[in-house]
Amino acid sequence: MISVIVAAHDLQGQLEVCLNSILNQSFRDVEVVAVLDQSAECPADLVDDYARRDGRVSVVRLTGVVGIGRIRNAGAERAAGDYLLFLDSDHIIGGETLQAMGDQLQSADEPDVLLFGHTRLHRGRAWPGAAAGLLARQGREPFASIDQPELFGAPAYSWDRLIRRDLWIRQEPGRLQVPGLCGWLGCDGVGRITGQARAS
């Protein structure tokens, strides 16, 4: 199972679109852990409605207004899946993305981390994230992190990787160490995560 941890700060008004993009995937072995703090930007009623309508959605409520690290750690603690995907409320997942990820996890012999790229959308324009070029040169075979250190030179966006849950949980807070076996999912149009850029 893939656990998608969603930080439910809805500054851009995209949380509903984000949740629908996850729950409408063809890949069904997924859960959504929506994490709310007491910020005014967290629409508790919307999240609670999703949890009532779909048993794959659970809600974590935090006391006070907290940072993204506490939100992600709280979601990871609640998660039941083998892998974690961290999204923000303005991220949208294409309809076959999770299936492509699940397929690649199996073909890569369930690596500790699955790296992939994302496409950024803003005002009708789209462009790939910084990891896409590096990953395209890698090929689809699993690799040991020590053999491909240049891949970790790409920006370390949490939404550009699936992380094995037990790896995340057993680390010291704030110190995720580079794992031994990695795989990657190519940016070949099979599925992409898109982020809605904030208007400036």
C-alpha positions in Angstrom: 0.0 0.0 0.0 1.1 3.6 -0.7 0.2 6.1 2.0 -0.2 9.6 0.6 0.4 12.2 3.4 -1.3 15.5 2.5 -0.5 18.6 4.4 -4.0 20.2 4.5 -2.9 23.8 4.4 -5.2 25.0 1.6 -3.6 28.4 0.7 -4.4 28.0 -3.0 -7.8 26.5 -2.7 -6.6 23.3 -4.4 -7.1 20.7 -1.6 -10.3 19.3 -3.0 -8.7 18.9 -6.5 -5.6 17.3 -4.8 -7.7 14.8 -2.9 -9.8 13.9 -5.9 -6.6 13.3 -8.0 -5.4 10.8 -5.4 -8.7 9.0 -4.8 -9.6 8.7 -8.5 -6.5 6.8 -9.4 -6.8 3.5 -11.1 -4.4 2.2 -8.4 -6.6 1.3 -5.5 -4.1 0.1 -2.8 -3.7 3.7 -1.5 -4.7 5.6 1.6 -4.7 9.3 2.2 -3.6 10.7 5.6 -4.7 14.3 5.7 -2.9 16.2 8.4 -4.6 19.3 9.9 -3.1 21.8 12.4 -5.1 24.7 13.9 -4.2 27.1 11.1 -7.0 29.0 9.5 -6.0 27.6 6.1 -6.9 24.0 7.1 -10.5 23.3 6.0 -11.4 20.7 8.6 -15.0 20.4 7.3 -13.8 19.5 3.8 -11.3 16.9 5.0 -13.8 15.4 7.5 -16.3 15.1 4.6 -13.8 13.1 2.5 -13.0 10.9 5.5 -16.8 10.1 6.0 -17.3 9.4 2.2 -14.1 7.3 1.6 -12.7 4.8 4.0 -9.2 5.3 2.5 -9.0 8.8 4.0 -8.0 9.4 7.6 -7.5 12.6 9.4 -4.7 13.6 11.9 -5.4 16.7 14.0 -2.4 18.5 15.6 -2.5 21.0 18.4 -1.4 24.5 17.5 0.0 25.8 14.2 3.1 23.6 13.4 5.6 23.4 10.6 5.7 21.0 7.6 8.2 18.7 9.3 5.8 17.9 12.2 2.9 17.6 9.8 4.8 15.0 7.7 6.0 13.1 10.7 2.6 12.9 12.2 1.2 11.6 8.9 3.9 9.0 8.7 3.2 7.8 12.2 -0.5 7.3 11.3 0.2 5.7 7.9 -0.4 2.0 7.3 1.3 1.7 3.9 4.7 0.3 3.0 5.6 3.5 1.2 5.1 7.2 1.9 4.4 9.9 -0.6 4.3 13.5 0.8 2.1 16.0 -1.1 1.1 19.6 -0.5 -2.5 20.6 -1.0 -1.8 22.2 -4.4 -0.3 19.0 -5.9 -2.3 17.0 -8.5 -1.5 13.4 -9.5 -2.3 12.2 -13.0 -4.7 9.2 -13.3 -2.1 6.4 -13.8 0.7 7.8 -11.7 0.2 5.6 -8.6 -0.2 2.5 -10.8 3.1 3.4 -12.6 4.8 3.9 -9.2 3.4 0.6 -7.9 4.6 -1.3 -11.0 8.1 0.3 -10.7 8.3 -0.6 -7.0 7.7 -4.3 -8.0 10.1 -4.3 -10.9 12.8 -2.6 -8.9 12.5 -5.2 -6.1 10.8 -2.8 -3.7 13.7 -0.3 -3.1 14.0 1.9 -0.1 13.4 5.0 -2.2 11.7 5.4 -5.6 12.8 8.7 -7.3 10.7 10.4 -10.0 10.2 13.8 -11.5 7.3 16.2 -11.4 5.9 18.8 -13.8 5.2 22.3 -12.6 2.2 24.1 -13.9 1.7 27.9 -13.8 -0.7 30.1 -15.8 -1.1 27.5 -18.5 2.6 26.7 -18.9 4.2 23.4 -17.9 7.9 22.5 -17.3 9.6 19.5 -15.7 11.2 19.7 -12.3 15.0 19.7 -11.9 15.2 15.9 -11.3 13.8 14.9 -14.7 17.0 15.4 -16.6 19.2 13.5 -14.1 16.7 10.7 -13.9 16.3 10.4 -17.7 20.0 9.6 -18.0 19.9 6.9 -15.2 17.8 4.3 -16.9 15.1 2.3 -15.1 17.4 -0.3 -13.3 17.7 -0.2 -9.5 20.9 1.2 -8.1 22.8 1.6 -4.9 22.9 5.2 -3.7 26.7 5.0 -3.4 26.9 4.2 -7.1 24.8 7.2 -8.3 25.5 10.1 -5.9 24.8 12.6 -8.6 21.1 11.7 -8.5 21.0 13.1 -5.0 22.2 16.5 -6.3 18.7 17.1 -7.7 16.6 19.3 -5.4 15.3 17.1 -2.6 11.6 17.7 -2.9 9.7 15.3 -0.7 7.1 14.9 -3.5 9.7 13.6 -5.9 10.2 10.3 -4.1 8.4 7.4 -2.5 10.1 6.5 0.8 9.8 3.1 2.5 7.8 3.9 5.7 10.0 1.8 8.0 13.0 3.8 6.7 11.3 7.1 7.5 10.1 6.0 11.0 13.4 4.6 12.2 15.4 7.7 11.4 16.3 10.4 13.9 14.0 13.4 13.4 15.3 15.6 10.6 18.1 13.2 9.6 16.9 10.9 6.9 20.0 9.0 5.8 20.6 7.9 2.2 19.3 4.4 1.7 21.1 1.4 0.2 18.8 0.5 -2.8 17.0 3.0 -5.0 14.9 2.9 -8.1 13.3 5.5 -10.2 10.2 6.1 -12.3 10.9 7.8 -15.6 9.2 11.0 -16.6 7.9 9.5 -19.8 4.2 10.6 -19.6 3.1 7.4 -17.8 2.2 9.5 -14.8 3.3 12.7 -13.3 2.8 14.7 -10.2 2.0 18.3 -11.0 2.2 21.2 -8.6 0.3 24.4 -9.1 2.8 27.2 -8.8 1.8 30.1 -6.5 1.0 33.3 -8.3 3.5 36.0 -7.6 
